[in-house]
Amino acid sequence: TRTPVPTGTPAPTQTLAPTRTAAPTPLPSPTQTPWPPHGGILVDATFADAVSLQPLITGDDASRAFQALLWAPLTRIDPQTSQVVGVLYDSGPTFSADGATMTWRLRTDAKWSDGSPITAKDVEFTWQKMMDPKVNFPYRQAYQDAFKNVRAVDDNTVEYTLTSPGDCLAVLNSGLVGPIPQKVYGTLDINSNDANGKPPVVSGPFKFLEWRRDDHLTA
């Protein structure tokens, strides 16, 4: 009888130690972005002469570029959502049940550069001048197609009567032109006056100081 030959003992299986996942490097704490300092002078160059700093009588790009520094709009388009949002207006509009009127409210902190409040009367006054055939407003027909009337309900409330109830473009059209101050232009010829070249009161982030001979605007 043969004695069975013992088989060799298998080599122990090597067990690898589990690898450790490195802890993620913590992100730095967000730092608060400081607001731009108040005051100072901005010198801006232009590719062409502005016709006027009066927004109701101009449509050229050069004039509008400078006007954007001086006059705040009522609304703007949010680039993330493509929705119309308020600038001088607060939040969004409301519509009557029949869709015939649209109502916006002005921000309570909306002020002219002299510290006085921007009111719904300024918006109504601006609309009246836009519709005045004696004023050289280039977009009158577009506004007439959108609205029958614009009126101040109270100091902070503006009501638009739509030409076509339920018009989806009414929200966009309501903010294309910002208000001009009635206290400045109420007794002036909108087409031609000294304030059109140097507005004494504005609503935007800059005030006009001077034109320079090298076609730069200091504001």
C-alpha positions in Angstrom: 0.0 0.0 0.0 1.4 3.3 -1.0 1.5 6.1 1.5 -0.1 9.2 -0.1 2.3 12.0 -0.6 1.2 15.0 1.3 0.4 18.0 -0.8 2.1 21.3 -0.1 0.4 23.9 2.1 -0.9 26.7 -0.1 0.7 30.0 0.3 -1.4 32.4 2.4 -3.4 34.9 0.4 -2.1 38.4 0.9 -4.7 40.8 2.1 -4.2 44.3 1.0 -4.9 47.0 3.5 -7.8 49.2 2.4 -6.7 52.4 0.8 -7.7 55.6 2.4 -9.4 58.3 0.4 -7.8 61.6 1.1 -10.1 64.0 2.7 -11.1 66.8 0.3 -9.3 70.1 0.8 -11.9 72.4 2.4 -12.9 75.3 0.2 -12.0 78.7 1.5 -14.8 80.5 3.2 -16.6 82.9 0.8 -15.5 86.5 1.3 -18.0 89.3 1.0 -17.5 91.4 -2.0 -17.2 95.0 -0.9 -19.5 97.5 -2.5 -17.8 100.0 -4.8 -16.8 103.2 -3.0 -19.3 106.0 -3.1 -18.1 109.0 -5.1 -15.2 109.5 -7.4 -15.0 110.3 -11.1 -15.5 108.1 -14.2 -14.0 109.1 -17.5 -15.6 107.3 -20.4 -14.6 107.4 -24.1 -17.1 107.4 -26.9 -17.0 106.0 -30.4 -19.3 108.8 -31.6 -20.8 112.1 -30.3 -24.0 111.8 -28.4 -26.9 113.7 -29.9 -28.4 114.4 -26.5 -28.5 113.2 -22.9 -32.3 113.5 -23.1 -33.7 109.9 -23.5 -37.0 111.0 -25.0 -35.6 112.5 -28.2 -32.7 110.0 -29.1 -32.4 106.5 -30.5 -28.7 106.4 -31.5 -26.3 104.0 -29.8 -23.8 106.7 -28.7 -26.5 108.7 -26.9 -28.0 105.7 -25.3 -24.7 104.4 -24.0 -24.2 107.6 -21.9 -27.8 107.8 -21.0 -27.5 104.3 -19.4 -25.1 105.8 -16.9 -27.4 108.7 -16.0 -30.9 107.3 -16.2 -32.1 104.2 -14.4 -34.7 102.0 -16.2 -38.0 101.0 -14.8 -37.3 97.3 -15.6 -34.6 95.0 -17.1 -34.3 91.5 -18.5 -32.9 89.0 -16.0 -30.1 87.2 -18.1 -30.6 84.0 -16.1 -34.3 83.6 -16.5 -35.1 85.9 -19.4 -37.9 87.4 -17.2 -38.7 91.1 -16.9 -37.8 92.2 -13.4 -38.0 95.6 -11.7 -35.2 98.1 -11.4 -37.1 101.3 -10.3 -40.2 99.1 -10.1 -40.4 96.6 -7.3 -41.0 92.9 -7.9 -43.4 92.2 -10.7 -46.7 93.6 -12.2 -50.2 92.5 -11.4 -53.0 92.3 -14.0 -56.7 93.0 -13.6 -59.0 90.0 -14.0 -60.0 90.9 -17.5 -56.3 91.6 -18.5 -57.1 95.1 -19.5 -54.8 96.9 -17.0 -51.4 96.2 -15.6 -50.1 97.7 -12.4 -46.5 98.2 -11.2 -45.3 99.6 -7.9 -42.2 101.8 -7.6 -39.6 100.9 -5.0 -40.0 103.0 -1.9 -36.3 103.8 -1.9 -36.2 105.0 -5.6 -34.8 108.5 -5.5 -33.4 111.2 -7.8 -29.8 112.2 -7.4 -30.8 115.2 -5.2 -32.4 112.8 -2.7 -36.0 113.5 -3.6 -38.3 110.5 -4.3 -39.1 109.3 -7.7 -42.9 109.1 -7.9 -45.6 107.7 -10.1 -46.3 111.2 -11.2 -42.9 111.3 -12.8 -43.7 108.1 -14.7 -47.1 109.6 -15.8 -45.4 112.9 -16.8 -42.9 111.0 -18.9 -45.6 109.0 -20.7 -47.5 112.3 -21.5 -44.3 113.7 -23.1 -43.7 110.5 -25.0 -47.2 110.8 -26.4 -47.0 114.6 -27.1 -46.8 115.0 -30.9 -44.7 118.1 -30.3 -41.9 116.0 -28.7 -39.5 114.2 -31.1 -39.9 110.8 -29.4 -38.8 108.2 -32.0 -40.8 105.2 -30.5 -44.2 106.8 -30.0 -46.0 104.4 -32.3 -44.7 101.3 -30.5 -46.0 102.6 -27.2 -49.3 103.6 -28.7 -49.7 100.1 -30.0 -49.1 98.7 -26.5 -50.9 101.1 -24.2 -54.0 103.3 -24.3 -52.9 105.2 -21.2 -50.5 105.3 -18.2 -51.5 107.0 -15.0 -50.4 107.5 -11.4 -52.7 105.8 -9.0 -50.8 107.1 -6.0 -47.2 108.2 -5.3 -45.9 104.6 -5.8 -48.4 102.9 -8.1 -48.5 103.1 -11.9 -51.4 101.7 -13.9 -51.1 100.8 -17.6 -54.2 100.4 -19.7 -53.4 97.9 -22.4 -54.5 98.4 -26.0 -55.0 94.7 -26.3 -56.1 93.0 -23.1 -53.8 90.1 -22.1 -51.0 91.4 -24.4 -47.9 89.3 -23.4 -45.5 92.1 -24.6 -47.0 94.7 -22.2 -44.6 93.7 -19.4 -41.6 94.2 -21.6 -42.8 97.5 -23.2 -43.7 99.0 -19.8 -40.0 99.5 -18.9 -38.3 100.4 -22.1 -38.0 104.1 -21.2 -37.3 105.3 -17.6 -38.8 108.4 -16.1 -37.5 111.9 -16.4 -38.1 114.3 -13.5 -41.2 116.4 -13.8 -39.8 119.1 -11.6 -36.9 119.7 -14.1 -38.7 119.2 -17.4 -42.2 120.2 -16.6 -41.8 123.7 -17.9 -39.2 123.1 -20.5 -39.3 122.3 -24.2 -38.3 118.6 -24.2 -36.7 118.9 -27.7 -34.4 121.8 -26.9 -33.2 123.0 -23.4 -30.0 123.3 -21.5 -30.9 120.4 -19.2 -30.7 118.0 -22.2 -27.0 118.6 -22.4 -26.3 118.6 -18.6 -29.1 117.1 -16.6 -29.2 118.6 -13.1 -31.1 115.7 -11.6 -30.8 112.0 -12.7 -31.8 108.6 -11.5 -28.8 106.5 -12.5 -25.5 105.7 -10.7 -23.6 108.7 -12.1 -24.2 112.5 -12.4 -23.0 114.4 -15.4 -20.1 116.9 -14.8 -18.7 117.9 -18.2 -17.9 117.2 -21.8 -14.2 117.5 -22.7 -12.8 118.6 -26.0 -11.3 115.2 -26.5 -14.8 113.8 -26.6 -14.7 112.2 -23.1 -17.5 112.4 -20.6 -16.7 112.9 -17.0 -19.5 111.8 -14.8 
